[in-house]
């Protein structure tokens, strides 16, 4: 392995110029490298501007790379805000379903009648009675029930119970994903009917709907974690993907053949928000659309000639910004 050697800001600038990058305002570039970091700006966004020999394309400036870095921060914010709406919607639909079907008592709706065992743990813990995915999930739910933050503590002490709509407030998205994956078939089917638009139900078989629902939740989790850690977002394509479904893929003009030939990936922000567009709640897609267009508007003021390439890298249609 090649050992990484510390480089001062001056040495970082010298390295960039040696590879053909134009730095028009050196003090400004130095401040940005100091404030935001070489790795975050350069390593995260340089590939768009480099030749095969890892030198920079003629005329590429530091400002070009930083503009893409800044644009991506806007994409990341738009994604996170939209997915927060999706998460809130899922939590409320789950809480309503649990309360309606199993009552308000914690031990009634967090029970073996409601949630399946799930996978066996690779490393079970006999001392803590942890053998299955459900055991882990129940442990996490009890931890939330016993939490001393508001309003959990208030409900536990005043009402002697923590109902579903209060419990879900403290759930992480990982907890929520566990809950939905372990939910019994009857309740999951009811939950999906509340999440998806009615015409989606009419168009898909039960298995297609289950697959789409599961894959959408996995995809949300991938992008939510990615956004939370400040990683590059605009052209990120996770390893997980959507199973080809005409109702979904036709909407974004991605054919089964193009996926097989690897011209397009069956993931990405465009496909994620197309899947969320099938939900009964329009806020996630509308919030994303509004904020992503604002990001493009800001970027195109000085870097309009770069927009078509960025759209292509994102797997967005070329007329998306029009």
N, C-alpha and C positions, 0 to 999 in steps of 0.2 A: 504494500500500500504506500502511496505517496504521502509523506507527512505534510500536513498543512502548517504553513509558517505565518505568524502574525505579520500583517502589513499595516503601516500607518496610513492615514487618509491620503497623504501625498503619494505614497507608494501605490495605493489603490488607483489613484488617478493616472499615474504613470503606466500602470499595467493596462488600463483601459485604452489609453491613447496608443500604446504599443500595438494593440490589436485592431487599430483603425477606427476607434470611436472618437468622434469630434466632441470636444468639450468647449462650448462657446463661452460660458461664464464659470470659470474655475472656482472662484470663492463660493458661488451658489451651489455648484455640484459638491464641493467639499462639505458644505453645511448639510446638504441632504443626505450624503453618505454617512455623516456623523450622526444625524438625527434619526434616520430610518434604517441604516445598515446596508452594507454592500450586498450581503446575501439576499436580503429581502428585495432590494431594487434590481440588482444585476442578475443574480443567479435565477431569480424567479421569472424574469421577463425578457432575458436577452435572446432566447432562441428564435423569436419572431424576426430578429434583426441580424442574424448571423448567417454567414456562408458555411458551406460544408467543412471548410478548414478551420472553423471557429473564429475567423476574423469577422469584423462587422461589415455589412453591406455599405457601399459607397454612400457618403452623405448622412449616415446614421449619427445622430447626436445623443448625448446623455439625456437631453430633454425628451427625446422620443421615447426612451425606455422609461423615464420617470412618469411621463404622461400615461403610459399604459399601466404602470404600477398604480397610479392614482385612480385611473378609470376602474381598475379591478377592485379597488377598495370600495368604490361605489356599487359595483356589481355584488360584492360580498355583503354590503349593508342591505341592499335591496333583497337579496336572497334570504338573509337572516330574518328580516322583518316579516317577509311573506310567510316563511316557515313557522314563525311564532304564531301567526294567525291560524295556520293549518294545525299546529299542535294544540292550541286552545280549543279549536273546533272538535278535534278528536277526543280530547279529554271530556268535554261537556257531553258529547254523544255517548261515550262510555259510561260516565257517571249516571246519566239519565237511564240508560239501559239496565245497569246494575240495580239502581234504586227501584225501578219499575218492576223488574223481574224477581228481585231477591230481597227487597226491603232495605231499610236504612241502617240496621245493626251491622257493625263491622264484621262480626263472626258469621253473619248470614251471607253477606256478599263477597267476603274474602274467605272462601271455603272450598272444599274438595268437590262440592256439587257444582260449583261455578267454573273452576279452572282445572284443566287437565294436567297430568303429571309432567308432560313434556319429556325432553331428553334426560337420560341418566347422566349424572355428573361424572366426568373423567376421573376426578379425585374427590370421592364422597368423604364427608366428615361425620363419622358415627357419633362423636361426642356432641356435636351440635344438631344431630338428626338432619343432615343435609345430604340428600341422595339424588334428588331430581331438580330440574329447572324450576318446578313449582315450589319446592322447598326454599330455594333462593329468593323467589319472588315473594312468598309469604313472609320471609324474614325481613325483606325490604319494606313491605307494607306495615308490619308491626313496628318497625323502626320509625316510620312516618307517623303512625298512630300515637306513638309515645313521645313524639317531638315536642319541645317546649316553646316553639315559635307560634306567633299568632297567625291564623285563627285556630290552629290545631289544639293548642293548650286550652283555649277558651271552650271549645266544643267538648273536649274530653272532661274538663272539670265542671262546667256548668250544665251540660246536657248529658254527661256520662256516656257519650258516644261520638264517634267521628263518622259522619255520613259520607257517601261516595263523592258528592260534589266538593267537599272540603278536602278529602284525602287526595283527589287528583291534582289539587293545586300544588302539592308538594312533590308530586311524581316527576322524576327526570324523564327525558324522552326514552331513555333505555328502559325505565320502569314501565312506561306506557307501551313500548314495543313488546315487552315481555307479557304484559296483561292481555294485549290483543292476540298474540300468538298462542297463548295458553287458554284463551276463552273457549268454553264449550261450543259445539257446532250450532246449536239453536240460538244462543245469544250472539254469536259472531254473525250469523246470517241476518239477525235483526239489526245489529249494529251497522252492517254494510248497507242495509236498506235505508238507514238514516244518514249515512255518509254520502252515498252516491245519488246522482239525479235519477229520477224515475225512469227516464228513457234509456239510461245506461243499463238498468236492470232488465228492461225489455229486450235489449240488444245482445246481452251476454248470458252464457250458461252459468250455473252456480260455480262450477270449477274455474271458469275464465274470470269470474268476479273475485273469487278467493285469491287467485294467482295475482291479478292486478292489484288488489288491495294489499296483499303481503309485500309485493315488490315495490309499491309506492311508499310504504312505511319504511322499508329498508333504505330506499333511495333518499327519503327525507332525512333519515338518521345519518347517512353518509355526508350529505351536504350540510346538515346542521353542525356536525362535528367539524367539518372542514372550515366552515365559516367561523365557528367559535375559536378555532386555533389560528385564525388570521392567514390561512394558506391561500395560494392562488386559486381563483374561483372561475374566471370567465371561460377558460378552456379546459376545465377539469372534467374528466370522464372516469367515474369509479369503475372498479372491476366488476361489480354487480351490474346487471342490466335488466331491461324489461323483455319479457317473452313477447315475440311478435304478435300484435293484435291489430287488425285492420282499423277498428274503432279509434285506437290511439295513434298508431303510426301513420295512417292516412292523413290525419289532421295536420301533421308536420311534414308530409310528403316524403316519408322514408319508407321505401319498399323492402320487402323481405329479401329480394335479390341484392339490393344495395348493401344490406347488412351482411349477407353471406359473402359478398365480394369485398367486404371491409372498406367500402366507400363511406359508409356511415356507421357510427356506433349506436347501439340501442340504449343509450343513456344520455346524459347531458342536461343542462338547464332547460333547454327548449322542450325536451321530452318530459322532464319532471313536471314542469308547469302545465304541459298539455294534459298530463294525467290528473293533476289537481283541478284542471278545468272540468273534469268529469264529476267533481264533487258538488253537492248541493249548496255549499257555501262558496260564493264567488270572490270573497275577500283575498285569499292567498294569490290568486292569479291576477286580480286587478291591482293589488298593491305592488306585485312584482313588475307588472307591465308599466305602470306609471313611473316607478323609480328607475327601472332599467332604461327607459326612454330618456329620462332626465340625465342619466349617466352618459348616454350616447350623445345627447345634445351638447353637454359640456365638452366631451372629448372631440366632437366633430368641429368645434369652433376653430381649432388650430390644427387638428390632425384628421381632417375629413378624408384625405386621400388614404388614410390607414384603416378607416372604418370597414370597407369591403373585406379586407383581409381578416380583421378581427371577427366580423360576422361569420366568415367562413370557418375560422378556428373554433367558434362557438357552436357551429352547426345550426346557425340561425338563418332564415331566408334573407336573401340580399335586399329585399324591400322592407325589412322589419322596421326600419327607422322612418319610413315614409308615412 
